[in-house]
Amino acid sequence: MQHDHNAPPLNPIPWVVWLLLLPIVAMEVVVDLGASGLAGGPGGIGWRIESIQDFAFSAPLFQWMFQNGQFPPDAVMRLVTYPFVHASPMHAIFVAVFLLALGKFVGEVFRPIAVLVIFFGAAITGAVAYGLFANSPIPLLGGYPADYGLIGAFTFILWTRLGEQGQSQWGAFSLIGMLLGIQLIFGLFFGAGRDWIADLAGFAAGFGLSFVVAPGGWQRALSRIRRR
């Protein structure tokens, strides 16, 4: 068996995934430096709280915008900034790990622009669902809804491949089923907020958008519907 000795030991991560990861890492580094007193002086200790106040998504603010027909830019931008703000370093690390793993898989199949559409489309959909149905004063923050969008794209890829192989396509939904099961268990034992609404909406958005942005996705879906 021949091996390519010039090949990297690990398959490279698509550049678009690094592009999405960079602001997550940069934000976390800045607020951690402030919290440790290495930057910002005494005021740096409160940088994480300030970032949440400035960039996290607020369901009451979202409802106020629609009730009053006013959409200030600094409020609208929260639909796409909240995935880059996290409650703790561990929160950011888990989001980053999911982004790297799922982004690599999806990015090797989808074009970079498609990955961006899914990431931000899932983030926006998750925030809107949270704003409409959560009825919670707790701000929505962190990249899980966007990551769940990538899970939706991952599921679409598996769903398509299983269909082409003539196998049951329900197996493609095993990952999302497992994750929701884990969330349910943690919720029962430790209590849970309502951010699962944003996660589930993000997954649905990622899966649905894949029909449009995947290579040949819409045409392939129409072809399968016609065959049935």
C-alpha positions as CSV (number, residue, x, y, z in Angstrom):
1,M,0.0,0.0,0.0
2,Q,1.4,3.4,-1.0
3,H,1.2,6.4,1.2
4,D,1.5,10.1,0.4
5,H,4.2,11.2,2.8
6,N,3.6,14.8,1.9
7,A,0.0,14.6,3.1
8,P,-0.9,16.3,6.4
9,P,-1.5,13.9,9.3
10,L,-5.0,15.4,9.7
11,N,-7.3,16.6,7.0
12,P,-7.3,20.4,6.9
13,I,-10.2,22.4,8.3
14,P,-12.0,24.4,5.6
15,W,-11.1,28.1,5.8
16,V,-14.7,29.2,6.3
17,V,-14.8,27.2,9.5
18,W,-11.7,29.1,10.8
19,L,-13.4,32.3,9.7
20,L,-16.4,31.5,12.0
21,L,-14.2,30.2,14.8
22,L,-11.9,33.3,14.9
23,P,-14.4,35.8,16.5
24,I,-15.4,33.2,19.1
25,V,-11.8,32.7,20.1
26,A,-11.0,36.4,20.0
27,M,-14.0,37.4,22.1
28,E,-13.2,34.7,24.7
29,V,-9.6,35.7,24.9
30,V,-10.5,39.3,25.4
31,V,-13.0,38.7,28.2
32,D,-10.8,36.2,29.9
33,L,-7.9,38.6,29.9
34,G,-10.2,41.2,31.5
35,A,-11.5,38.7,34.1
36,S,-7.9,37.7,35.1
37,G,-6.9,41.4,35.4
38,L,-4.3,41.2,32.6
39,A,-6.2,43.7,30.5
40,G,-8.6,46.6,31.0
41,G,-7.7,47.3,34.6
42,P,-10.6,47.0,37.2
43,G,-13.1,47.5,34.4
44,G,-11.9,44.5,32.5
45,I,-13.4,42.2,35.2
46,G,-16.9,43.1,33.9
47,W,-16.2,42.7,30.2
48,R,-18.0,39.4,29.9
49,I,-21.1,40.9,31.4
50,E,-20.8,43.9,29.2
51,S,-20.4,41.7,26.1
52,I,-23.6,39.8,27.0
53,Q,-25.5,43.1,27.6
54,D,-24.3,44.5,24.2
55,F,-24.4,41.4,21.9
56,A,-26.6,38.7,23.4
57,F,-30.1,38.2,22.0
58,S,-33.0,39.4,24.2
59,A,-36.5,38.0,23.7
60,P,-38.2,40.9,25.5
61,L,-36.3,43.4,23.3
62,F,-37.3,41.3,20.2
63,Q,-40.9,41.4,21.2
64,W,-40.7,45.2,21.9
65,M,-39.4,45.8,18.4
66,F,-42.3,44.1,16.7
67,Q,-44.9,45.6,19.1
68,N,-43.6,49.1,18.4
69,G,-42.6,48.7,14.8
70,Q,-39.1,49.9,15.6
71,F,-35.9,48.0,14.6
72,P,-32.8,49.8,15.9
73,P,-29.7,48.5,14.2
74,D,-27.9,47.7,17.5
75,A,-30.9,45.5,18.5
76,V,-31.3,43.8,15.1
77,M,-27.6,42.9,15.0
78,R,-28.0,40.7,18.0
79,L,-29.6,38.1,15.7
80,V,-26.1,37.4,14.3
81,T,-23.8,38.5,17.2
82,Y,-25.1,36.4,20.0
83,P,-23.4,33.2,18.7
84,F,-20.0,34.8,19.4
85,V,-20.7,35.6,23.1
86,H,-20.5,32.9,25.7
87,A,-21.3,32.5,29.4
88,S,-17.9,30.9,30.3
89,P,-14.7,29.5,28.8
90,M,-16.1,26.0,28.9
91,H,-19.2,27.1,27.1
92,A,-17.1,28.6,24.3
93,I,-14.8,25.5,24.1
94,F,-17.8,23.1,23.6
95,V,-19.2,25.4,20.9
96,A,-15.8,25.6,19.2
97,V,-15.4,21.8,19.3
98,F,-18.8,21.2,17.7
99,L,-18.0,23.9,15.1
100,L,-14.7,22.4,14.1
101,A,-16.0,18.8,13.9
102,L,-19.3,19.5,12.1
103,G,-17.9,22.4,10.1
104,K,-15.2,20.2,8.7
105,F,-17.6,17.5,7.6
106,V,-20.1,20.0,6.1
107,G,-17.4,22.2,4.7
108,E,-15.9,19.3,2.7
109,V,-19.2,18.8,1.0
110,F,-20.8,22.3,0.8
111,R,-19.3,25.4,-0.7
112,P,-18.0,28.1,1.8
113,I,-20.9,30.4,1.1
114,A,-23.3,27.6,1.8
115,V,-21.7,27.0,5.2
116,L,-22.1,30.7,6.1
117,V,-25.7,30.6,5.0
118,I,-26.4,27.6,7.2
119,F,-24.5,29.0,10.2
120,F,-26.1,32.4,10.2
121,G,-29.5,31.2,8.9
122,A,-29.7,28.7,11.8
123,A,-28.6,31.4,14.3
124,I,-31.2,33.9,13.1
125,T,-34.0,31.2,13.0
126,G,-33.0,30.0,16.5
127,A,-33.1,33.6,17.8
128,V,-36.5,34.3,16.2
129,A,-38.0,31.1,17.6
130,Y,-36.6,31.9,21.0
131,G,-38.0,35.4,20.8
132,L,-41.5,34.2,19.8
133,F,-41.9,31.1,22.0
134,A,-39.5,31.1,24.9
135,N,-41.1,34.0,26.8
136,S,-38.0,34.2,28.9
137,P,-36.1,37.2,30.2
138,I,-32.8,35.2,30.1
139,P,-30.7,36.3,27.1
140,L,-29.8,33.8,24.4
141,L,-26.1,33.6,23.9
142,G,-23.6,31.1,22.5
143,G,-23.1,29.3,19.2
144,Y,-25.2,26.2,19.9
145,P,-28.1,27.2,17.7
146,A,-25.7,27.8,14.8
147,D,-23.9,24.5,15.6
148,Y,-27.3,22.8,15.5
149,G,-27.7,24.3,12.0
150,L,-24.5,22.4,11.0
151,I,-26.0,19.3,12.6
152,G,-29.0,19.8,10.4
153,A,-26.7,20.0,7.3
154,F,-24.8,17.0,8.5
155,T,-28.1,15.1,8.9
156,F,-29.1,16.2,5.3
157,I,-25.8,14.8,3.9
158,L,-26.4,11.4,5.7
159,W,-30.1,11.4,4.8
160,T,-29.2,11.9,1.1
161,R,-26.5,9.3,1.1
162,L,-28.6,6.7,2.8
163,G,-31.4,7.4,0.3
164,E,-29.0,6.9,-2.6
165,Q,-27.9,3.6,-1.1
166,G,-31.5,2.4,-0.7
167,Q,-31.2,2.3,3.1
168,S,-33.6,3.6,5.8
169,Q,-33.0,7.4,6.0
170,W,-34.2,7.6,9.6
171,G,-30.7,6.6,10.8
172,A,-29.6,10.1,9.7
173,F,-31.5,11.6,12.6
174,S,-29.7,9.5,15.2
175,L,-27.3,12.4,16.2
176,I,-30.0,15.0,16.8
177,G,-32.1,12.4,18.6
178,M,-29.2,11.6,20.9
179,L,-28.4,15.2,21.6
180,L,-32.0,16.1,22.4
181,G,-32.2,13.0,24.6
182,I,-29.1,14.2,26.5
183,Q,-30.6,17.7,26.9
184,L,-33.8,16.2,28.2
185,I,-31.9,14.1,30.8
186,F,-29.9,17.1,32.0
187,G,-33.1,19.2,32.1
188,L,-34.8,16.6,34.3
189,F,-31.9,16.4,36.8
190,F,-30.4,19.8,36.8
191,G,-33.1,22.0,35.4
192,A,-33.0,23.6,31.9
193,G,-33.7,26.9,30.3
194,R,-35.6,27.3,27.1
195,D,-32.6,27.7,24.8
196,W,-33.5,24.2,23.5
197,I,-36.1,26.0,21.4
198,A,-33.4,27.9,19.6
199,D,-31.3,24.8,19.2
200,L,-34.2,22.8,17.7
201,A,-35.1,25.7,15.4
202,G,-31.5,26.0,14.4
203,F,-31.4,22.3,13.5
204,A,-34.6,22.6,11.4
205,A,-33.2,25.6,9.6
206,G,-29.9,23.9,8.8
207,F,-31.7,20.8,7.5
208,G,-34.1,22.9,5.5
209,L,-31.6,25.3,4.0
210,S,-29.5,22.3,2.9
211,F,-32.1,21.6,0.3
212,V,-31.3,24.9,-1.3
213,V,-27.6,25.4,-0.7
214,A,-26.2,21.9,-1.0
215,P,-24.5,21.0,-4.4
216,G,-27.5,19.9,-6.5
217,G,-29.6,19.8,-3.3
218,W,-32.8,21.3,-4.6
219,Q,-32.7,19.4,-7.9
220,R,-31.8,16.2,-6.1
221,A,-34.7,16.6,-3.7
222,L,-37.1,17.2,-6.6
223,S,-35.8,14.1,-8.4
224,R,-36.3,12.0,-5.3
225,I,-39.9,13.3,-4.8
226,R,-40.7,12.6,-8.4
227,R,-39.4,9.0,-8.2
228,R,-41.6,8.4,-5.3
